[in-house]
Amino acid sequence: MAGGTTSDAGGFAAARRKNLAGQSGWAGLVHNRKVFAIAVFASLGGLLYGMCKEQAAVHSQFTIALYVTSATFLRLQSGSVLRMKSFEHRMKDAVDDVNKKGWLVAILELGAWAGVLMTGYLADKLSRKYTIVLAVVVFCIGVVVQTAASAADSIYGGRFVTGLGVGSLSMAVPLYNAEIAPPEVRGSLVALQQLAITFGIMISFWIDFGTNYIGGTGDGQHEAAWRIPLALQLVPAVILGVGILFMPFSPRWLVNQGRDDEALQVLSSARGLSPDSEIVQIEFLEIRAQYLFEKETAELKYPQYQDGSFSSNFLLGFHDYVSLLRERTLLYRVAVGSLTMFFQQWTGINAILYYAPSIFGSLGLNSNAISLLATGVVGIVMFIATIPAVIWIDKSGRRPVLISGAFLMALCHFLVAILTGLFRHSWETHPAAGWVACVFVWIFAIGFGYSWGPCAWILVAEIWPLSVRGKGISIAASSNWMNNFIVGQVTPTMLENLSFGTFIFFGAFSLMGGLFIWFFVPETKGLTLEEMDDIFGASKGLAVADQQRQDAIFRRLGLIKEPHGGSFDERSDEETKAEKK
């Protein structure tokens, strides 16, 4: 069953914790310096994704270059590399074939989709931390294969393997950041991943722009022009893989493994407070209360799978996946997570990023250098636009940010469609119109950068109960990657056959995404991961026996205000003291 509710039982402790909690936004990040530093380091996974994305853009300039999603480096480099003469000569068979060119870009996303689905189990079994290490190893193998490639087959295989690592990181890093962060700054810390992605996209655009001149931009161009950008992805990967070994485990994962003392120490160290401080104790006991409720529920529902064997654990995991579809409150979260990621991709961000050079060329910026420079500006404005999300997302809330961003992106799509429809055959005589359309593409990137880029991942990372959090995020993230893959495949054909209709298409989906958030997604700002059950209706679906069992757990742990009016620290129940010890 889904995790418990904080209802009347936990209401006193939850209210007390909120009163003791610190500030949100930038002040909260400064106050929680240790957690902030850990999250910044973990978010190197987003930097890897952004760098890989950019590398795809180079290759697909001919189909219409890289698309913009949450991780930039991988995306940007594909698009820029595809445009390089030396890459064209080496991979001529793939570059000259329209269908194969699409696969050069999109196969990364297909690998990422597979990687995400596998990571749900690994994150629960190996820990969030060691899953990140494993993902980095897989990522590096794929990068080495691509860098040393002598034929297109090696690029295909290397990008698929790299995608496995990127997909795993795209799920494991937000999960890790969400579980180690205090509620008041959780959104800002998870948003750091998107900031790292946009930073990776930005620097990848400019790295590719610079290496494009190695040996000249013509037929004499040296192969180092595209091999160096690919190889540079190893630098942040190695730093992340080695450094994460010195980072703490997620306290929520530790509780799930029965390592309560370690979990309490991690919370204490991360918050910079004594293990005996009231706010650390409340947060720890809230996590433990949810774990105990879910554990006891599983024991009642599946007593045959409690022997701790591999087969029993596998079957319990399988039933967890099934429960995501069978239980109403969890199915609601699956719908919110999957559709949020669906709309994130169908805003057209990846179509813009992957195929930006071609798009700018179609808007009248015919010079290759000018179109690449215009593409580089996309990376800059999107990175800058993501910074406010990190600082203010926990003050403004998720819904206003997502809704305003969706409507802004829709408006930009529609205006670019109008300008393209009017002047697509006469850009040469109307250069001002081309630059206006270019500006609206930049504004679109700003709209995505502050809203759906970071906020979609924040929402998806925080809505799940502890017992199925890894599996829930893996399903939502797989929706992101599968739709990412589809967008990368169909965009070249859409741009060729629909022309300005492509922008109308993506604008309509951006508008629908905003309406979806408006009518169907609740606000999650400032809630603990354990309190999410209330807003997703878990309390309404709890049977009387479940509610009584949960209340008993809260009472054992001291999270219920006693009738005599005692405070959190004035419990007299011996069972409570023994449980806490």
C-alpha positions as CSV (number, residue, x, y, z in Angstrom):
1,M,0.0,0.0,0.0
2,A,1.0,3.6,-0.3
3,G,2.8,5.4,2.4
4,G,1.0,6.7,5.4
5,T,-0.5,10.1,6.0
6,T,0.5,12.8,8.4
7,S,-3.1,13.6,9.2
8,D,-4.0,14.1,12.9
9,A,-1.4,11.7,14.0
10,G,1.6,13.4,12.6
11,G,0.1,16.9,12.4
12,F,1.6,18.1,15.6
13,A,5.1,17.0,14.7
14,A,4.8,18.3,11.2
15,A,3.7,21.7,12.4
16,R,6.5,21.8,15.0
17,R,9.1,20.9,12.3
18,K,7.9,23.7,10.0
19,N,8.1,26.2,12.9
20,L,11.7,25.1,13.5
21,A,12.7,24.9,9.8
22,G,14.9,27.5,8.3
23,Q,14.3,29.9,5.3
24,S,13.8,28.8,1.8
25,G,15.5,30.3,-1.4
26,W,19.0,31.7,-1.4
27,A,19.0,32.3,2.4
28,G,18.1,28.6,2.9
29,L,20.8,27.4,0.6
30,V,23.4,29.5,2.5
31,H,22.1,28.2,5.8
32,N,22.3,24.6,4.6
33,R,25.8,24.9,3.2
34,K,26.8,21.3,3.6
35,V,23.7,19.9,1.8
36,F,24.1,22.6,-0.8
37,A,27.7,21.6,-1.5
38,I,26.7,17.9,-1.7
39,A,23.9,18.6,-4.1
40,V,26.1,20.8,-6.3
41,F,28.6,18.0,-6.6
42,A,26.0,15.3,-7.3
43,S,24.6,17.6,-10.0
44,L,27.7,17.0,-12.1
45,G,25.5,14.2,-13.5
46,G,23.4,16.9,-15.1
47,L,26.5,18.5,-16.6
48,L,27.4,15.2,-18.3
49,Y,23.9,15.0,-19.7
50,G,24.1,18.5,-21.1
51,M,27.5,17.9,-22.7
52,C,26.4,14.7,-24.4
53,K,23.3,16.4,-25.7
54,E,25.3,19.2,-27.3
55,Q,27.6,16.6,-29.0
56,A,24.6,15.2,-30.8
57,A,23.7,18.6,-32.2
58,V,26.8,18.9,-34.3
59,H,26.0,15.7,-36.1
60,S,22.4,16.6,-36.8
61,Q,22.8,20.0,-38.2
62,F,21.9,18.3,-41.4
63,T,18.7,17.0,-40.0
64,I,18.3,20.1,-37.9
65,A,20.5,19.9,-34.9
66,L,20.2,19.1,-31.2
67,Y,17.1,19.4,-29.1
68,V,17.0,21.0,-25.7
69,T,16.1,18.9,-22.7
70,S,17.4,18.7,-19.2
71,A,20.9,17.7,-19.8
72,T,22.9,19.7,-22.2
73,F,26.4,18.6,-22.9
74,L,25.4,15.3,-24.5
75,R,22.8,17.0,-26.6
76,L,24.7,20.0,-27.7
77,Q,27.8,18.1,-28.9
78,S,25.8,15.8,-31.1
79,G,24.3,18.7,-33.0
80,S,27.5,20.6,-33.4
81,V,29.6,17.6,-34.4
82,L,27.2,16.5,-37.1
83,R,28.0,19.7,-38.9
84,M,31.8,19.3,-38.9
85,K,33.4,18.5,-42.2
86,S,35.8,15.9,-40.7
87,F,32.9,14.1,-39.1
88,E,31.0,14.1,-42.3
89,H,33.9,12.5,-44.2
90,R,34.5,9.9,-41.5
91,M,30.8,9.0,-41.1
92,K,29.7,9.7,-44.6
93,D,27.3,6.8,-44.9
94,A,25.4,7.8,-41.8
95,V,25.4,11.5,-42.4
96,D,24.2,11.3,-46.0
97,D,21.2,9.1,-45.0
98,V,18.4,11.1,-43.5
99,N,17.1,8.2,-41.4
100,K,20.5,7.2,-40.1
101,K,21.2,10.8,-39.2
102,G,18.1,10.8,-37.0
103,W,19.4,7.7,-35.3
104,L,22.8,9.3,-34.6
105,V,21.0,11.8,-32.4
106,A,18.1,9.8,-31.0
107,I,19.8,6.5,-30.1
108,L,21.2,8.2,-27.0
109,E,17.7,8.8,-25.7
110,L,16.8,5.2,-26.5
111,G,19.7,4.0,-24.3
112,A,18.7,6.5,-21.6
113,W,15.2,5.1,-21.6
114,A,16.5,1.6,-20.9
115,G,18.9,3.0,-18.3
116,V,16.2,4.7,-16.4
117,L,14.0,1.6,-16.2
118,M,16.9,-0.5,-14.8
119,T,17.8,2.2,-12.3
120,G,14.7,2.0,-10.2
121,Y,15.7,-1.4,-8.9
122,L,19.4,-0.5,-8.6
123,A,18.7,2.7,-6.7
124,D,16.9,0.7,-4.0
125,K,19.2,-2.3,-4.0
126,L,22.7,-0.7,-4.4
127,S,21.8,2.7,-2.9
128,R,21.5,6.0,-4.6
129,K,25.2,6.7,-4.2
130,Y,26.6,3.5,-5.7
131,T,24.0,3.7,-8.5
132,I,25.5,7.0,-9.5
133,V,29.0,5.4,-9.5
134,L,27.9,2.6,-11.7
135,A,26.2,5.0,-14.1
136,V,29.4,7.0,-14.4
137,V,31.4,3.9,-15.3
138,V,28.9,2.9,-18.0
139,F,28.9,6.5,-19.3
140,C,32.7,6.6,-19.6
141,I,32.7,3.3,-21.5
142,G,30.3,4.8,-24.1
143,V,32.3,8.0,-24.4
144,V,35.6,6.1,-25.0
145,V,33.9,4.1,-27.7
146,Q,32.6,7.2,-29.4
147,T,35.9,9.1,-29.2
148,A,37.9,6.3,-30.7
149,A,35.2,5.5,-33.4
150,S,36.4,4.8,-36.9
151,A,32.9,4.0,-38.4
152,A,29.3,4.9,-37.7
153,D,28.6,1.6,-36.0
154,S,30.9,2.6,-33.1
155,I,29.1,6.0,-32.8
156,Y,25.7,4.2,-32.6
157,G,27.0,1.7,-30.0
158,G,28.9,4.3,-28.0
159,R,26.0,6.7,-27.9
160,F,23.6,3.9,-26.8
161,V,25.9,2.9,-24.0
162,T,26.5,6.5,-23.0
163,G,22.7,6.9,-23.0
164,L,22.4,4.0,-20.5
165,G,24.6,6.0,-18.1
166,V,22.9,9.3,-18.8
167,G,19.4,7.9,-18.2
168,S,20.5,6.3,-14.9
169,L,22.1,9.6,-13.8
170,S,19.0,11.6,-14.8
171,M,17.0,9.6,-12.3
172,A,19.5,8.8,-9.5
173,V,20.8,12.4,-9.1
174,P,17.5,14.1,-8.5
175,L,16.4,11.2,-6.3
176,Y,19.6,11.6,-4.2
177,N,19.3,15.4,-4.0
178,A,15.6,15.2,-3.0
179,E,16.2,12.8,-0.2
180,I,19.1,14.5,1.4
181,A,17.6,18.0,1.2
182,P,15.6,19.8,3.9
183,P,12.0,20.4,2.8
184,E,12.4,24.2,2.7
185,V,15.2,24.1,0.1
186,R,14.5,20.8,-1.6
187,G,13.2,22.4,-4.8
188,S,16.3,24.6,-5.1
189,L,18.7,21.7,-4.6
190,V,17.0,19.5,-7.1
191,A,16.9,22.4,-9.6
192,L,20.7,22.4,-9.4
193,Q,20.7,19.4,-11.7
194,Q,18.9,21.4,-14.4
195,L,21.3,24.3,-13.8
196,A,24.2,21.9,-14.3
197,I,22.5,20.6,-17.5
198,T,22.1,24.1,-19.0
199,F,25.7,24.9,-18.0
200,G,26.8,21.8,-19.8
201,I,24.8,22.8,-22.9
202,M,26.2,26.3,-22.8
203,I,29.9,25.3,-22.6
204,S,29.4,22.5,-25.1
205,F,28.1,24.9,-27.7
206,W,31.1,27.1,-27.3
207,I,33.6,24.2,-27.1
208,D,32.3,22.9,-30.4
209,F,32.3,26.4,-31.9
210,G,36.0,26.6,-31.0
211,T,37.2,23.1,-32.0
212,N,35.4,23.5,-35.3
213,Y,38.4,25.6,-36.5
214,I,41.0,22.9,-35.8
215,G,42.6,22.4,-39.2
216,G,40.1,24.8,-40.8
217,T,36.4,24.5,-41.4
218,G,36.6,23.0,-44.9
219,D,37.7,19.7,-46.3
220,G,41.1,19.9,-44.5
221,Q,39.5,20.0,-41.0
222,H,41.3,17.7,-38.5
223,E,39.4,14.9,-36.8
224,A,40.4,16.4,-33.5
225,A,37.7,18.9,-34.1
226,W,35.0,16.4,-33.1
227,R,37.0,13.9,-31.1
228,I,38.2,16.4,-28.5
229,P,34.6,17.6,-27.6
230,L,33.6,14.0,-27.2
231,A,36.6,13.1,-25.1
232,L,36.1,16.1,-22.8
233,Q,32.9,14.5,-21.4
234,L,35.2,12.2,-19.4
235,V,36.5,15.1,-17.2
236,P,33.3,15.8,-15.2
237,A,32.4,12.1,-15.3
238,V,35.6,11.0,-13.6
239,I,35.3,13.8,-11.0
240,L,31.7,12.8,-10.2
241,G,32.4,9.1,-10.1
242,V,35.4,9.5,-7.7
243,G,34.0,12.3,-5.6
244,I,30.5,10.7,-5.0
245,L,32.3,7.9,-3.1
246,F,33.1,10.5,-0.3
247,M,29.5,11.7,-0.2
248,P,27.0,10.4,2.4
249,F,24.2,7.9,1.7
250,S,20.7,9.1,1.4
251,P,19.2,9.1,5.0
252,R,15.9,7.7,3.6
253,W,17.7,4.9,1.9
254,L,19.5,4.1,5.1
255,V,16.3,3.9,7.1
256,N,14.9,1.6,4.4
257,Q,17.9,-0.7,5.0
258,G,17.5,-0.7,8.8
259,R,20.6,1.5,9.3
260,D,18.9,4.0,11.6
261,D,21.9,5.1,13.5
262,E,23.7,6.0,10.2
263,A,20.6,7.8,8.9
264,L,20.4,9.9,12.1
265,Q,24.1,10.8,11.8
266,V,23.7,11.8,8.1
267,L,20.7,14.0,8.9
268,S,22.6,15.6,11.9
269,S,25.7,16.3,9.8
270,A,23.8,17.6,6.8
271,R,21.7,20.0,8.9
272,G,24.7,21.0,11.1
273,L,22.8,20.2,14.2
274,S,23.1,17.8,17.1
275,P,21.5,14.3,16.7
276,D,19.4,15.2,19.8
277,S,18.1,18.5,18.3
278,E,14.4,18.6,18.0
279,I,14.1,19.3,14.3
280,V,16.6,16.5,13.4
281,Q,14.7,14.1,15.7
282,I,11.3,15.0,14.2
283,E,12.6,14.6,10.6
284,F,14.2,11.3,11.4
285,L,11.1,9.9,13.1
286,E,8.9,11.0,10.3
287,I,11.0,9.1,7.9
288,R,11.1,6.1,10.2
289,A,7.3,6.2,10.7
290,Q,6.6,6.0,7.0
291,Y,9.1,3.2,6.6
292,L,7.5,1.2,9.4
293,F,4.0,1.7,8.1
294,E,5.0,0.5,4.6
295,K,7.0,-2.4,6.0
296,E,4.1,-3.6,8.2
297,T,1.7,-3.2,5.3
298,A,3.9,-5.3,3.1
299,E,4.2,-8.0,5.7
300,L,0.4,-8.2,5.9
301,K,-0.2,-8.2,2.2
302,Y,2.7,-10.4,1.1
303,P,3.7,-12.6,4.1
304,Q,5.1,-15.2,1.6
305,Y,7.9,-12.8,0.5
306,Q,9.5,-12.0,3.8
307,D,12.4,-14.4,4.0
308,G,14.9,-11.9,2.6
309,S,16.0,-14.1,-0.3
310,F,16.8,-12.7,-3.8
311,S,13.6,-14.2,-5.3
312,S,11.4,-12.8,-2.6
313,N,13.0,-9.3,-2.9
314,F,12.5,-9.5,-6.6
315,L,8.9,-10.4,-6.3
316,L,8.3,-7.7,-3.7
317,G,9.8,-5.2,-6.2
318,F,7.6,-6.6,-9.0
319,H,4.5,-6.1,-6.8
320,D,5.7,-2.6,-6.0
321,Y,5.6,-1.8,-9.7
322,V,2.2,-3.5,-10.0
323,S,0.9,-1.4,-7.0
324,L,1.8,1.8,-9.0
325,L,-1.0,0.8,-11.4
326,R,-3.4,-0.9,-9.1
327,E,-3.7,1.6,-6.2
328,R,-5.5,4.8,-7.0
329,T,-3.3,7.2,-5.1
330,L,-0.1,5.8,-6.7
331,L,-1.7,5.7,-10.2
332,Y,-2.5,9.4,-9.7
333,R,1.2,10.0,-9.1
334,V,2.2,7.8,-12.1
335,A,-0.1,9.9,-14.3
336,V,1.2,13.2,-12.9
337,G,4.9,12.2,-13.2
338,S,4.6,10.6,-16.6
339,L,2.4,13.3,-18.2
340,T,4.6,16.1,-16.7
341,M,7.6,14.5,-18.5
342,F,5.5,13.9,-21.6
343,F,4.6,17.6,-21.9
344,Q,8.2,18.7,-21.0
345,Q,9.5,17.0,-24.1
346,W,6.6,18.0,-26.4
347,T,7.2,21.7,-25.6
348,G,9.7,21.2,-28.4
349,I,12.7,22.1,-26.3
350,N,14.8,19.2,-27.6
351,A,13.8,20.0,-31.2
352,I,15.1,23.5,-30.7
353,L,18.4,22.4,-29.0
354,Y,19.2,19.4,-31.2
355,Y,18.4,21.1,-34.4
356,A,19.1,24.8,-33.5
357,P,21.7,25.5,-36.2
358,S,19.4,24.2,-38.9
359,I,16.4,26.1,-37.4
360,F,18.4,29.4,-37.3
361,G,19.5,28.7,-40.9
362,S,15.9,28.3,-41.9
363,L,15.1,31.7,-40.3
364,G,17.4,33.5,-42.6
365,L,20.7,33.2,-40.7
366,N,22.4,31.4,-43.6
367,S,26.0,31.8,-42.6
368,N,27.2,28.7,-40.8
369,A,29.2,30.8,-38.3
370,I,26.2,33.1,-37.6
371,S,23.8,30.2,-37.1
372,L,26.3,28.5,-34.7
373,L,26.7,31.8,-32.8
374,A,22.9,32.1,-32.5
375,T,22.8,28.6,-31.2
376,G,25.4,29.4,-28.6
377,V,23.2,32.3,-27.4
378,V,20.4,29.7,-26.7
379,G,22.8,28.0,-24.3
380,I,23.7,31.2,-22.5
381,V,20.1,32.5,-22.1
382,M,18.8,29.2,-20.9
383,F,21.6,28.9,-18.3
384,I,21.0,32.4,-17.0
385,A,17.2,31.8,-16.9
386,T,17.7,28.6,-14.8
387,I,19.4,30.5,-12.0
388,P,16.2,32.2,-10.6
389,A,14.6,28.8,-10.4
390,V,17.3,27.6,-8.1
391,I,17.0,30.6,-5.8
392,W,13.2,31.2,-5.8
393,I,11.5,27.9,-6.7
394,D,10.8,27.1,-3.0
395,K,9.1,30.4,-2.5
396,S,7.1,30.7,-5.7
397,G,5.9,27.1,-5.8
398,R,5.8,24.6,-8.6
399,R,2.5,25.3,-10.2
400,P,2.9,29.1,-11.0
401,V,6.3,28.4,-12.5
402,L,5.2,25.6,-14.7
403,I,2.0,27.3,-15.9
404,S,3.6,30.6,-16.7
405,G,6.5,28.9,-18.5
406,A,4.2,26.7,-20.6
407,F,2.1,29.7,-21.7
408,L,5.3,31.8,-22.5
409,M,6.7,28.9,-24.6
410,A,3.4,28.5,-26.5
411,L,3.3,32.2,-27.3
412,C,6.9,32.1,-28.7
413,H,6.1,29.0,-30.8
414,F,3.0,30.7,-32.3
415,L,4.8,34.0,-33.1
416,V,7.7,32.1,-34.7
417,A,5.2,30.1,-36.8
418,I,3.5,33.4,-37.9
419,L,6.8,35.0,-38.9
420,T,8.0,31.8,-40.7
421,G,4.7,31.5,-42.5
422,L,4.9,35.1,-43.8
423,F,8.5,35.4,-44.7
424,R,10.0,31.8,-45.2
425,H,10.4,32.5,-48.9
426,S,11.8,36.0,-48.5
427,W,14.1,36.1,-45.5
428,E,16.8,37.7,-47.7
429,T,14.7,40.8,-48.2
430,H,13.3,40.8,-44.7
431,P,16.3,40.2,-42.4
432,A,14.7,42.1,-39.5
433,A,11.9,39.5,-39.4
434,G,14.5,36.7,-39.3
435,W,16.2,38.3,-36.3
436,V,12.8,38.9,-34.5
437,A,12.0,35.2,-35.0
438,C,15.5,34.4,-33.6
439,V,14.8,36.5,-30.6
440,F,11.6,34.6,-29.9
441,V,13.5,31.3,-30.0
442,W,15.8,32.8,-27.4
443,I,12.8,33.9,-25.3
444,F,11.4,30.3,-25.6
445,A,14.7,29.0,-24.2
446,I,14.4,31.4,-21.3
447,G,10.8,30.2,-20.7
448,F,12.0,26.6,-20.6
449,G,15.1,27.4,-18.5
450,Y,13.2,28.9,-15.6
451,S,10.2,26.6,-15.6
452,W,9.8,23.1,-17.2
453,G,13.6,22.5,-17.3
454,P,14.2,22.4,-13.5
455,C,10.6,22.3,-12.1
456,A,9.4,19.2,-13.9
457,W,12.3,17.2,-12.4
458,I,11.6,18.7,-9.0
459,L,8.0,17.6,-9.1
460,V,8.8,14.1,-10.3
461,A,11.5,13.6,-7.7
462,E,9.3,14.6,-4.7
463,I,5.8,13.1,-5.1
464,W,6.5,9.4,-4.3
465,P,6.3,7.5,-1.0
466,L,9.5,6.0,0.3
467,S,8.8,2.3,-0.5
468,V,8.3,2.9,-4.3
469,R,10.2,6.2,-4.8
470,G,13.0,4.7,-6.9
471,K,10.5,2.8,-9.1
472,G,8.1,5.7,-9.4
473,I,10.8,8.1,-10.5
474,S,12.2,5.5,-13.0
475,I,8.8,5.2,-14.7
476,A,8.3,9.0,-14.9
477,A,11.9,9.5,-16.1
478,S,11.4,6.7,-18.7
479,S,8.5,8.8,-20.0
480,N,10.9,11.7,-20.4
481,W,13.4,9.7,-22.3
482,M,11.0,7.8,-24.6
483,N,9.3,11.0,-25.6
484,N,12.8,12.6,-25.9
485,F,13.7,9.8,-28.4
486,I,10.5,10.2,-30.4
487,V,10.9,14.0,-30.6
488,G,14.5,13.6,-31.8
489,Q,13.3,11.1,-34.5
490,V,10.3,13.0,-35.9
491,T,11.5,16.6,-35.7
492,P,13.6,16.5,-39.0
493,T,10.7,15.1,-40.9
494,M,8.3,17.6,-39.3
495,L,10.5,20.6,-40.2
496,E,10.8,19.3,-43.8
497,N,7.2,18.5,-44.4
498,L,5.3,20.8,-42.0
499,S,7.6,23.8,-42.1
500,F,6.1,26.5,-39.8
501,G,3.4,24.0,-38.8
502,T,6.0,22.4,-36.6
503,F,6.0,25.4,-34.3
504,I,2.2,25.4,-34.2
505,F,2.3,21.8,-33.2
506,F,4.8,22.3,-30.4
507,G,3.0,25.5,-29.3
508,A,-0.3,23.6,-28.9
509,F,1.4,20.9,-26.7
510,S,3.0,23.7,-24.6
511,L,-0.4,25.2,-24.1
512,M,-1.9,21.8,-23.1
513,G,1.0,21.2,-20.7
514,G,0.1,24.5,-18.9
515,L,-3.5,23.5,-18.7
516,F,-2.7,20.1,-17.4
517,I,-0.7,21.5,-14.5
518,W,-3.5,24.1,-13.8
519,F,-6.3,21.6,-13.5
520,F,-4.7,18.3,-12.4
521,V,-1.4,18.8,-10.5
522,P,-1.5,19.9,-6.8
523,E,1.1,22.3,-5.3
524,T,3.9,20.5,-3.5
525,K,6.0,23.4,-2.2
526,G,7.3,23.1,1.3
527,L,5.9,19.7,2.0
528,T,8.1,16.8,3.4
529,L,8.4,13.8,1.1
530,E,6.3,12.0,3.7
531,E,3.5,14.6,3.6
532,M,2.9,14.1,-0.1
533,D,0.5,11.3,0.7
534,D,-2.1,13.8,2.0
535,I,-2.3,16.0,-1.1
536,F,-2.4,12.9,-3.4
537,G,-5.4,11.5,-1.5
538,A,-3.7,8.6,0.3
539,S,-5.5,9.4,3.6
540,K,-8.9,9.1,1.8
541,G,-8.0,5.6,0.6
542,L,-6.7,4.2,3.9
543,A,-8.7,1.5,5.5
544,V,-9.7,1.9,9.1
545,A,-7.2,-0.8,10.1
546,D,-4.4,0.9,8.2
547,Q,-5.2,4.2,9.8
548,Q,-5.1,2.6,13.3
549,R,-1.8,0.9,12.5
550,Q,-0.3,4.1,11.3
551,D,-1.5,6.0,14.4
552,A,0.0,3.3,16.6
553,I,3.4,3.8,14.8
554,F,3.2,7.6,15.3
555,R,2.4,7.0,19.0
556,R,5.3,4.5,19.4
557,L,7.7,7.0,17.9
558,G,6.3,10.0,19.8
559,L,5.0,11.9,16.9
560,I,1.5,12.3,18.3
561,K,0.8,15.0,20.8
562,E,-0.3,13.3,24.0
563,P,-3.7,14.1,25.6
564,H,-2.0,15.7,28.6
565,G,-0.6,18.3,26.3
566,G,3.1,17.3,26.5
567,S,5.5,18.6,23.9
568,F,7.5,16.5,21.5
569,D,10.2,16.0,24.1
570,E,7.8,15.2,27.0
571,R,6.9,11.7,26.1
572,S,6.6,9.1,28.9
573,D,5.8,6.0,27.0
574,E,8.6,3.4,27.6
575,E,7.9,1.8,24.2
576,T,8.5,5.2,22.6
577,K,11.9,5.6,24.4
578,A,12.9,2.1,23.4
579,E,12.0,2.7,19.8
580,K,13.8,6.0,19.6
581,K,16.9,4.4,21.2
